[in-house]
């Protein structure tokens, strides 16, 4: 078994040496990709766990399995002032990663040819570890998580993911077909890719495997064929298996990275009018059980993408949704870093000047639904594009913008303004657009 594992690891290394992943042009910048920056931001992950906003200046961030370095570049862009360290088993990928970060002017980055199991040899401790599209290639996910845990600072956070066996079941069937054809005996290259194309073209369109796995876009993209139909070492997992690996590594689950898209209640037509059994039982289920049920009902996520960390390291806090009005009086309000750009500020000013609603989800589409704020709330948020503000300073700003209650024509008291504004900000905080700390 150990010999087979070594042979498979060598096949994986060869595949990425031949075709470093991802094959994104060196000059492409992620600076305008708000979603990618949001996901790779230590600030957002740390806030979700601790309801505190931290600076990324001087933080040490590891990109475990960095490939050609595009995710390392995103990490550098999303975490200003942090030092990036990338490791990968592919020498060719590491060389590309070095070139990519240098090309974009990030000199505070280092790259090493190193397997995840060998991380301790670096002699470093990290504030944040990004392990994207890698963990499922290891013989045991828990081994990789344990290796990352050994180099994680006490309050550090790991972002890792596994392929979903339920969502990718058809691709695993396709891989078995091409293994039977001998196309994955060695490192798949141009000949094997052409044979996959010929096979799929020869099948009738209604054949299930072709209907579920093949498209004109896939046919035209050799990288996607390699990473889906000819992917060496690709394995899938379920939510229970994911949690088992986290527990085996003695880590603590924090949250799914795209947690808004794992809302079980969103799967029901009338969430407030469920059958009696569901209405009584669902509120009592654990987070793991709710995620498992979501995946069984609606396996749409390719990645089981999660944050985890050392157990019992999160800071105690009262969720913002449970705050009393008095709690808001001492709050500090931040706009998420990915929205604080000159371009978005100009669009905000335009909406305010024209008294239009500001569709904030257009610039950071985190939830699936559209999220907008009216022009008065938008104007009240404008100071956040310069710096964080205390809640009471925003309340004073609100009182200037809307001095009277339009329903009663009476002046807004500070308490009334605080009540109205806190409700508006709560909605934005719950959707991930604001960071609110006390």
C-alpha positions, 0 to 999 in steps of 0.5 A, a space after each residue: 500500500 505504501 508503494 502504491 501511495 508513493 507511485 500515486 504521489 509521483 504521478 501527481 507531481 509529474 502531472 503538475 510539473 508538466 502542467 502547473 496549475 492554475 494556468 493563469 497568465 503571469 500578468 493577470 492581477 486579482 486586485 479587482 476580483 472582490 470575491 477571491 480577495 474576500 475569501 482569502 482575507 485573514 481579516 474576514 476569517 478572524 472576524 467570523 471566529 472572534 468578532 474582532 478586526 485585526 491588521 494583516 501587517 506583519 502576519 505570516 501566511 502559508 499557501 500550502 500547495 501553492 501551484 503556479 502561485 495565483 492563489 499566493 498572489 491573491 493572498 498577498 493582495 488580500 492581506 496588505 503587509 503580510 509575508 507570504 510563504 508558498 510550498 508545493 511538490 512541483 519544482 516547475 510550479 514553484 518557479 512560476 510562483 516566484 516569477 508571478 509574485 515578483 512580476 506584481 511587485 510583492 517582494 515579501 514572499 518565499 517559495 519552497 519545494 516541499 510537501 505538506 507533510 514536511 511543513 515542520 522542516 520550515 521552522 515557521 509558525 503561521 497566522 493563516 494557512 491556505 490549502 486550496 484544492 490540495 487536501 483531497 490529493 493526500 493519502 489521508 486528509 487528517 495527516 495534512 491537517 495535522 501537519 498544518 496544525 503543527 505550524 499554526 500559531 495558537 490563534 491561527 486559522 486554516 482554510 482547507 477544502 475537500 472535493 465533494 463526492 456527491 457533487 462530483 460523482 459523475 466525474 469520478 465515474 468518468 475517471 474510472 472509464 479513462 483508467 480502464 482505457 489506460 489513459 491514466 497509467 502514466 502522466 496524461 498529456 496531449 495524446 490522452 486529452 485528444 483520446 478523451 475528446 474523441 471518446 466523448 464525441 463518439 458517445 450519443 448526447 443522451 448518454 448520462 456520463 456525457 450529459 453530466 460531464 461534457 460541454 463545449 467549454 470543457 472540450 476547448 479547455 485542456 486544463 479542465 479536462 486534466 483537472 476533471 476527467 484525467 485528474 491523478 489522485 482525485 478523491 471525494 468526501 462527504 461532510 461527515 468524512 470532512 468533520 471526521 478528518 478535522 476531529 482526527 487532527 484535533 482541530 476545531 471547525 469554525 465555519 464553511 467558507 461560503 457559509 451563506 450558500 449552506 443555509 438549510 432553510 433556503 432549500 424550503 419553499 416556506 421556511 416559516 411553515 415547515 412540516 411539524 416534524 422538521 419544525 421541531 427537529 431542525 433547530 435541535 440539530 448540530 451544525 454538522 448535521 445541518 450541513 450533512 442534510 444540506 449536502 444530501 438534499 442539494 449537493 451543488 458545491 464542488 468544494 467542501 470549503 471550511 475554516 478550522 483552528 486550534 480548539 478553544 482559541 476563539 474569543 467569547 462574544 455575543 453575536 451582533 444579532 443578539 445585541 441590546 441597543 446599549 451594546 451598539 453605543 460602544 461599537 466600532 464599524 468597519 466596511 469590509 476591506 474588499 469594498 474600500 476601493 476608489 472605484 466603489 466609492 465613486 459609484 457610492 457617491 453617484 448613487 447618493 447624489 442621484 438619491 438612488 439605492 446602492 446595490 452593494 452586492 453588485 460589487 461583492 456578490 457574497 449572498 445569492 440574493 441582491 442586497 441594496 441600501 437606500 441613499 440615506 444609509 449609503 450616505 451614512 456609510 460613506 465615512 467608512 471608506 476613509 476609516 472605521 468609525 464609532 457607531 455614535 459618530 455615524 448616529 450623529 451623521 445620520 441625524 444630520 442627513 435625516 433630522 426628522 422622522 418622515 412619518 411624524 415630522 418630529 426630530 430624531 432623538 439620538 436613541 431613535 437614530 441609534 435604533 434605526 441605524 443599528 437595524 440597517 447595519 445589522 442586516 449588512 453585518 449579517 450578510 458580510 459587508 460590515 465588520 462590527 466590534 465592541 
